[in-house]
Amino acid sequence: MPPIPDVLISEVGPRDGLQSVKATMPTADKLRWIDALHAAGVREIEVASFVPARLLPQMADAAEVVRHAITLPGLTVMALVPNRKGAQAALEAGVHKLTMPVSASAAHSLANVRKTREEMVEEVRAISDLRRDIAPHVKLEAGISTAFGCTLQGLVPEDEVIWLAAQCVAAGADESGLSDTVGYANPAQVRRLFKRLRAELGDKAGAAHMHNTRGLGLANCLAAYEEGVRTFDASLGGLGGCPYAPGASGNVVTEDLVFMFEASGISTGIDLQRLMDARAPLVAGLPGEPVYGMTPEAGLPKGFVQGASHV
């Protein structure tokens, strides 16, 4: 068996990225892309979102994509679900892990899902009860979105972020991570909040989901790592421009994040060259869609040997 990596890179491009762009990637291209990511060593992929097709036509093939992804050995197949109905469909398709976004911003919660934060905690409880009854092996993560700020209300009190994460875990979530939904976070804030989250939740403190909207995505991931975070969401090619900052990339670029860790002697279990090769099916499936990434553009440094210590 290969050694266990130091960090887990969770690829969210097939969900977060694809639902952020106007074009719909054909199902066959999605499957080729997911296969390429798996071949590169990616071992957790958020492959779809279970929402009504009329709202997100990009996700109309969610069940078909999941059924393919679960055939790939060693892959944790994850899907986003906004409510109990979505969770039921995802569980029936065979996902290994559910992730549910719960907004720390009261204004964003009402605008995004037309529910209060307290109502969303009850939705977490309902989904937890559902999976316990029909698929108790499936994990449930509550991702606290707008944890570092919100375009609607601005500052989001840190006490409320930690309170909400604790409420979600108390309602049955296996873990709760923090998401920089609109790219407001800075490294000092990331350290502070993840330190508090880990103090509150212990091993139930979850992933860091950072955006690169203001160029701080990698710095924020490194700050989270230094506070003990070991799971990081990222998107191949930075797919999914941030709708709140036209022209700016959204999610942290998977290739750049993997390079940062590997160059620092922190193993990801992902082959960098194969990861960059996985851009080909992405570009083929979304012709004309911009992709980002400094490492793929510059190439790997001369003499760089993955797996060797570069510190």
C-alpha positions as CSV (number, residue, x, y, z in Angstrom):
1,M,0.0,0.0,0.0
2,P,1.3,3.5,-0.8
3,P,2.1,5.7,2.2
4,I,-0.7,7.9,3.6
5,P,-0.2,11.5,2.4
6,D,0.4,14.3,4.9
7,V,-2.5,16.2,3.5
8,L,-5.7,15.4,1.6
9,I,-6.5,17.6,-1.4
10,S,-10.2,17.4,-2.1
11,E,-11.0,18.3,-5.7
12,V,-14.2,20.4,-6.0
13,G,-13.9,21.4,-9.7
14,P,-16.5,19.0,-11.0
15,R,-19.1,20.6,-8.7
16,D,-18.0,24.0,-7.5
17,G,-16.2,24.8,-10.7
18,L,-18.8,23.5,-13.2
19,Q,-21.8,25.1,-11.5
20,S,-20.0,28.5,-11.5
21,V,-19.7,28.7,-15.3
22,K,-22.5,29.2,-17.8
23,A,-21.6,26.4,-20.2
24,T,-22.6,22.8,-19.4
25,M,-19.9,20.2,-19.7
26,P,-21.1,17.1,-21.6
27,T,-21.4,14.1,-19.3
28,A,-18.8,12.1,-21.2
29,D,-16.2,14.9,-20.8
30,K,-17.0,15.0,-17.0
31,L,-16.3,11.3,-16.7
32,R,-13.0,11.6,-18.6
33,W,-12.0,14.5,-16.4
34,I,-12.8,12.6,-13.2
35,D,-10.9,9.6,-14.5
36,A,-7.9,11.8,-15.2
37,L,-8.0,13.3,-11.7
38,H,-8.2,9.8,-10.2
39,A,-5.3,8.6,-12.4
40,A,-3.2,11.5,-11.0
41,G,-3.8,10.3,-7.4
42,V,-6.6,12.5,-6.3
43,R,-8.5,10.5,-3.7
44,E,-11.5,12.7,-2.9
45,I,-13.6,14.5,-5.5
46,E,-16.8,16.5,-5.1
47,V,-18.4,15.3,-8.3
48,A,-21.8,16.9,-8.3
49,S,-24.5,18.9,-6.6
50,F,-27.9,17.4,-6.1
51,V,-30.2,20.3,-6.9
52,P,-33.1,20.8,-9.3
53,A,-32.0,20.7,-12.9
54,R,-34.0,23.8,-13.7
55,L,-31.9,25.8,-11.2
56,L,-28.5,24.3,-12.2
57,P,-28.7,22.5,-15.6
58,Q,-24.9,21.9,-15.3
59,M,-25.7,19.3,-12.5
60,A,-28.6,17.6,-14.3
61,D,-26.5,14.4,-14.7
62,A,-25.4,14.2,-11.0
63,A,-26.6,10.7,-10.4
64,E,-25.0,9.3,-13.6
65,V,-21.7,11.0,-12.7
66,V,-21.8,9.6,-9.2
67,R,-22.6,6.1,-10.4
68,H,-19.4,6.2,-12.6
69,A,-17.2,7.8,-10.0
70,I,-18.0,5.2,-7.3
71,T,-16.4,2.5,-9.6
72,L,-13.0,4.1,-9.3
73,P,-10.9,2.3,-6.7
74,G,-9.9,4.2,-3.6
75,L,-11.9,7.3,-4.4
76,T,-14.1,9.0,-1.9
77,V,-17.0,10.4,-3.9
78,M,-18.6,13.5,-2.5
79,A,-21.7,15.5,-3.4
80,L,-23.1,18.8,-2.2
81,V,-26.7,18.7,-1.0
82,P,-28.7,21.8,0.0
83,N,-31.6,19.9,1.7
84,R,-33.1,16.5,2.7
85,K,-34.5,15.9,-0.8
86,G,-31.1,16.4,-2.4
87,A,-29.5,14.2,0.2
88,Q,-32.0,11.4,-0.5
89,A,-31.1,11.5,-4.2
90,A,-27.3,11.6,-3.5
91,L,-27.6,8.6,-1.1
92,E,-29.6,6.6,-3.6
93,A,-26.9,7.3,-6.3
94,G,-24.3,5.8,-3.9
95,V,-22.1,8.7,-2.7
96,H,-19.6,8.2,0.1
97,K,-19.8,11.6,1.6
98,L,-22.4,14.4,1.7
99,T,-21.4,18.0,2.2
100,M,-23.9,20.7,3.1
101,P,-23.3,24.4,2.9
102,V,-24.5,26.4,5.9
103,S,-23.9,30.1,5.8
104,A,-22.5,31.9,8.8
105,S,-23.9,35.2,7.4
106,A,-27.5,35.6,8.3
107,A,-28.1,37.8,5.3
108,H,-26.4,35.3,2.9
109,S,-28.4,32.4,4.3
110,L,-31.7,34.1,3.6
111,A,-30.7,35.2,0.2
112,N,-29.1,32.0,-0.9
113,V,-31.4,29.3,0.5
114,R,-34.3,31.4,1.9
115,K,-33.7,29.9,5.3
116,T,-32.3,31.2,8.6
117,R,-29.2,29.7,10.0
118,E,-31.2,28.0,12.7
119,E,-33.4,26.4,10.0
120,M,-30.3,25.2,8.2
121,V,-29.0,23.5,11.4
122,E,-32.4,21.7,11.5
123,E,-31.8,20.6,7.9
124,V,-28.4,19.2,8.9
125,R,-30.2,17.2,11.6
126,A,-32.8,15.9,9.2
127,I,-30.1,14.8,6.7
128,S,-28.1,13.2,9.5
129,D,-31.1,11.2,10.6
130,L,-31.8,10.2,7.0
131,R,-28.3,8.9,6.3
132,R,-28.3,7.1,9.7
133,D,-31.5,5.3,8.6
134,I,-30.5,4.3,5.1
135,A,-26.7,4.7,4.7
136,P,-25.0,5.0,8.1
137,H,-21.6,4.5,6.5
138,V,-21.9,7.8,4.6
139,K,-20.1,10.8,6.1
140,L,-21.7,14.2,6.5
141,E,-19.8,17.4,6.5
142,A,-21.3,20.9,7.2
143,G,-19.2,23.5,5.4
144,I,-19.6,26.9,7.0
145,S,-19.8,29.3,4.1
146,T,-19.1,33.0,4.3
147,A,-17.0,32.2,7.4
148,F,-14.6,35.0,6.7
149,G,-16.9,37.7,5.4
150,C,-19.9,38.3,3.2
151,T,-20.6,40.6,0.2
152,L,-24.1,41.2,1.6
153,Q,-23.5,42.0,5.3
154,G,-19.7,42.6,5.3
155,L,-18.2,41.4,8.6
156,V,-19.3,38.1,10.0
157,P,-18.7,37.9,13.7
158,E,-16.2,35.1,14.5
159,D,-18.2,34.0,17.6
160,E,-21.2,33.3,15.3
161,V,-19.0,31.2,12.9
162,I,-17.8,29.0,15.7
163,W,-21.3,28.8,17.3
164,L,-22.7,27.7,14.0
165,A,-20.1,25.0,13.4
166,A,-20.7,23.6,16.9
167,Q,-24.4,23.6,16.2
168,C,-24.0,21.6,13.0
169,V,-21.8,19.0,14.7
170,A,-24.3,18.8,17.6
171,A,-27.0,18.2,15.0
172,G,-25.2,15.2,13.6
173,A,-22.5,16.4,11.1
174,D,-19.3,14.3,11.4
175,E,-17.2,17.4,10.8
176,S,-17.5,21.1,10.0
177,G,-15.0,23.1,8.0
178,L,-14.7,26.8,7.0
179,S,-15.2,28.3,3.6
180,D,-14.0,31.6,2.3
181,T,-16.9,31.9,-0.1
182,V,-16.2,35.4,-1.4
183,G,-12.4,35.6,-1.1
184,Y,-12.3,38.0,1.9
185,A,-10.0,36.0,4.2
186,N,-6.4,36.8,5.2
187,P,-3.8,34.5,6.8
188,A,-4.1,36.1,10.3
189,Q,-7.9,35.7,10.3
190,V,-7.5,32.1,9.0
191,R,-5.1,31.2,11.8
192,R,-7.4,32.7,14.4
193,L,-10.6,31.1,13.2
194,F,-9.2,27.6,12.6
195,K,-7.4,27.7,16.0
196,R,-10.8,28.5,17.6
197,L,-12.6,25.8,15.5
198,R,-10.1,23.1,16.5
199,A,-10.4,24.1,20.1
200,E,-14.2,23.9,19.9
201,L,-14.5,20.8,17.8
202,G,-11.3,18.8,18.1
203,D,-11.0,16.1,15.4
204,K,-14.4,17.1,14.0
205,A,-12.9,20.4,12.7
206,G,-13.0,20.0,8.9
207,A,-11.5,21.3,5.7
208,A,-10.3,24.7,4.6
209,H,-12.1,25.9,1.4
210,M,-10.2,28.9,0.2
211,H,-10.7,31.2,-2.8
212,N,-8.0,33.1,-4.6
213,T,-10.2,36.1,-5.4
214,R,-7.7,38.6,-3.9
215,G,-4.6,36.5,-4.4
216,L,-4.3,35.1,-0.9
217,G,-5.6,31.6,-1.5
218,L,-2.3,29.7,-1.1
219,A,-1.2,31.9,1.8
220,N,-4.5,31.2,3.5
221,C,-4.1,27.4,2.9
222,L,-0.6,27.5,4.4
223,A,-1.9,29.4,7.4
224,A,-4.6,26.8,7.9
225,Y,-2.0,24.0,7.6
226,E,0.1,25.6,10.3
227,E,-3.0,25.5,12.6
228,G,-3.4,21.8,12.0
229,V,-5.8,21.6,9.1
230,R,-5.0,18.6,6.9
231,T,-7.8,18.7,4.3
232,F,-8.0,21.4,1.6
233,D,-10.5,22.0,-1.1
234,A,-9.2,23.1,-4.5
235,S,-10.3,23.3,-8.2
236,L,-8.3,22.1,-11.2
237,G,-7.4,25.2,-13.2
238,G,-9.1,27.3,-10.6
239,L,-12.3,26.6,-12.5
240,G,-15.2,28.7,-11.5
241,G,-14.5,32.4,-11.6
242,C,-15.8,34.3,-8.5
243,P,-19.1,35.9,-9.5
244,Y,-18.5,38.7,-7.0
245,A,-15.2,39.7,-8.6
246,P,-15.4,39.5,-12.4
247,G,-12.1,38.5,-14.0
248,A,-10.7,37.1,-10.8
249,S,-10.2,33.4,-10.3
250,G,-12.4,31.7,-7.6
251,N,-11.2,28.5,-6.0
252,V,-7.6,27.9,-5.1
253,V,-5.9,26.2,-8.1
254,T,-5.3,22.5,-7.3
255,E,-2.0,22.4,-9.3
256,D,-0.5,25.3,-7.4
257,L,-1.7,24.0,-4.1
258,V,-0.2,20.6,-4.7
259,F,3.1,22.2,-5.9
260,M,3.3,24.4,-2.8
261,F,2.9,21.4,-0.5
262,E,5.1,19.0,-2.4
263,A,7.9,21.6,-2.8
264,S,7.7,22.0,0.9
265,G,8.2,18.3,1.6
266,I,4.5,17.8,2.5
267,S,3.1,14.8,0.6
268,T,-0.2,15.0,-1.2
269,G,-0.2,11.6,-2.9
270,I,-0.9,13.3,-6.2
271,D,1.4,13.1,-9.2
272,L,1.9,16.7,-10.4
273,Q,2.6,16.0,-14.0
274,R,-0.5,13.7,-14.3
275,L,-2.5,16.4,-12.5
276,M,-1.5,19.0,-15.0
277,D,-2.3,16.5,-17.8
278,A,-5.9,16.3,-16.3
279,R,-6.4,19.9,-17.6
280,A,-6.7,18.5,-21.1
281,P,-10.2,16.8,-20.7
282,L,-11.3,19.9,-18.7
283,V,-10.4,22.2,-21.6
284,A,-11.9,19.9,-24.1
285,G,-15.2,19.7,-22.3
286,L,-15.4,23.5,-21.8
287,P,-13.8,25.1,-24.9
288,G,-13.1,28.8,-24.4
289,E,-13.5,28.7,-20.7
290,P,-10.5,30.4,-19.0
291,V,-8.4,28.2,-16.7
292,Y,-5.9,29.5,-14.2
293,G,-2.7,28.4,-12.5
294,M,0.8,29.6,-12.2
295,T,2.5,26.2,-12.0
296,P,1.0,24.8,-15.2
297,E,2.0,27.9,-17.1
298,A,5.6,28.1,-15.7
299,G,6.2,24.4,-15.6
300,L,8.0,22.5,-12.8
301,P,11.4,23.9,-11.7
302,K,14.5,22.4,-13.2
303,G,15.7,19.7,-11.0
304,F,12.4,19.4,-9.1
305,V,11.9,15.8,-8.1
306,Q,8.5,15.1,-6.5
307,G,8.8,13.2,-3.3
308,A,12.2,14.6,-2.5
309,S,12.5,17.3,0.2
310,H,12.8,20.8,-1.1
311,V,12.9,22.6,2.1
